[in-house]
């Protein structure tokens, strides 16, 4: 990515062999729309959703009032205008979470790297319920 800077001694910000790391995720979500499009492109959020009211396909719509600043929105219907919408998290790994998408990715990254729950909780200021620490 052109806006991901190099670190000291010309080390790449991406990590060993180009693997994504937290710095990469931070820069990725510095432009929220780009982060969301990447999640959609790699299949972590859906690329197509049907309206729960009329069954037609919905469109990706910017919505500053939504948690993730985007929603799936329907403007079609049989004879009438449909105004159904769904969260972009619908049917994804992120559904049901109240964390930001970036926080879910941080948490997932730390779990996959086998960090202890209490360390994850301290680093990200997550609650006991979120981190699983007791």
C-alpha positions as CSV (number, residue, x, y, z in Angstrom):
1,X,0.0,0.0,0.0
2,X,1.5,3.3,-1.0
3,X,0.6,5.1,2.3
4,X,2.1,2.4,4.6
5,X,5.4,3.8,5.7
6,X,8.7,1.9,6.1
7,X,9.9,1.5,9.7
8,X,13.5,2.0,10.9
9,X,16.3,0.2,9.2
10,X,14.1,-0.1,6.0
11,X,12.0,-2.9,7.6
12,X,8.6,-3.2,6.1
13,X,5.6,-2.2,8.2
14,X,3.8,-5.3,7.1
15,X,5.7,-7.9,9.1
16,X,7.6,-11.0,8.3
17,X,7.1,-12.1,4.7
18,X,4.5,-9.4,4.1
19,X,2.0,-10.7,6.7
20,X,-0.4,-8.1,8.0
21,X,0.3,-6.8,11.5
22,X,-1.4,-4.3,13.8
23,X,0.4,-1.4,12.2
24,X,-0.9,-2.5,8.8
25,X,-4.4,-2.7,10.2
26,X,-4.1,0.7,11.7
27,X,-3.0,2.3,8.4
28,X,-5.6,0.3,6.5
29,X,-8.4,1.8,8.6
30,X,-7.0,5.3,8.6
31,X,-9.3,5.5,5.5
32,X,-12.3,3.7,6.8
33,X,-13.9,3.1,3.4
34,X,-10.7,1.4,2.1
35,X,-10.7,-0.8,5.1
36,X,-14.3,-1.8,4.5
37,X,-13.7,-2.4,0.9
38,X,-10.8,-4.7,1.7
39,X,-12.9,-6.7,4.2
40,X,-15.6,-7.0,1.5
41,X,-13.1,-8.0,-1.2
42,X,-11.5,-10.8,0.9
43,X,-14.9,-12.1,2.0
44,X,-14.9,-11.1,5.7
45,X,-18.1,-9.0,5.1
46,X,-20.6,-9.9,2.4
47,X,-20.4,-8.5,-1.1
48,X,-24.2,-8.9,-1.7
49,X,-27.2,-8.9,0.6
50,X,-30.9,-9.2,0.0
51,X,-33.4,-6.9,1.6
52,X,-35.2,-8.5,4.5
53,X,-38.5,-6.7,3.5
54,X,-38.9,-7.2,-0.2
55,X,-36.1,-9.7,-1.1
56,X,-34.4,-7.5,-3.7
57,X,-30.7,-6.9,-3.7
58,X,-29.5,-4.0,-1.6
59,X,-26.7,-1.5,-2.4
60,X,-23.7,-0.4,-0.4
61,X,-24.7,3.1,1.0
62,X,-22.7,5.6,3.1
63,X,-24.6,6.4,6.3
64,X,-22.8,8.6,8.9
65,X,-25.3,7.5,11.6
66,X,-24.4,3.8,11.2
67,X,-21.8,2.2,13.5
68,X,-19.6,1.4,10.5
69,X,-20.6,4.5,8.5
70,X,-22.0,2.2,5.7
71,X,-25.2,0.1,5.4
72,X,-26.8,-2.2,2.9
73,X,-29.9,-0.2,1.7
74,X,-32.9,-1.1,-0.5
75,X,-34.8,1.5,-2.5
76,X,-36.8,-1.0,-4.6
77,X,-40.0,-2.9,-4.1
78,X,-43.0,-4.4,-5.8
79,X,-45.2,-1.3,-6.7
80,X,-43.9,0.7,-3.7
81,X,-40.6,2.1,-2.6
82,X,-38.8,-0.1,-0.1
83,X,-36.7,1.5,2.6
84,X,-35.2,-1.7,4.1
85,X,-31.6,-1.7,5.3
86,X,-29.1,-4.0,7.0
87,X,-25.8,-3.6,8.7
88,X,-22.8,-4.3,6.6
89,X,-21.9,-6.8,9.3
90,X,-25.0,-9.0,8.5
91,X,-24.0,-12.6,7.9
92,X,-20.3,-12.0,8.7
93,X,-17.7,-12.7,11.4
94,X,-18.4,-9.2,12.8
95,X,-22.2,-9.6,13.3
96,X,-23.3,-9.2,16.9
97,X,-20.2,-7.4,18.0
98,X,-20.3,-3.9,19.5
99,X,-16.5,-3.4,18.9
100,X,-15.3,-1.5,15.8
101,X,-14.3,-3.6,12.9
102,X,-10.7,-2.6,13.6
103,X,-11.0,-3.8,17.2
104,X,-12.4,-7.2,16.1
105,X,-9.4,-7.6,13.7
106,X,-7.0,-6.6,16.5
107,X,-8.6,-9.1,18.8
108,X,-8.6,-11.9,16.2
109,X,-5.0,-11.1,15.3
110,X,-3.9,-11.4,19.0
111,X,-5.9,-14.6,19.5
112,X,-4.3,-16.2,16.4
113,X,-0.9,-15.2,17.7
114,X,-1.8,-16.9,21.0
115,X,-1.5,-13.9,23.2
116,X,-2.9,-14.5,26.7
117,X,-6.3,-13.0,27.3
118,X,-5.2,-10.8,30.2
119,X,-2.5,-9.3,27.9
120,X,-5.0,-8.6,25.2
121,X,-7.4,-7.0,27.7
122,X,-4.7,-4.7,29.1
123,X,-3.3,-3.7,25.7
124,X,-6.7,-2.8,24.2
125,X,-8.7,-1.9,27.3
126,X,-11.3,-4.6,26.6
127,X,-13.7,-5.7,29.3
128,X,-13.4,-9.1,31.0
129,X,-16.4,-10.2,28.9
130,X,-14.8,-9.2,25.6
131,X,-11.3,-10.6,26.3
132,X,-12.4,-13.8,28.1
133,X,-9.9,-12.9,31.0
134,X,-11.1,-13.9,34.4
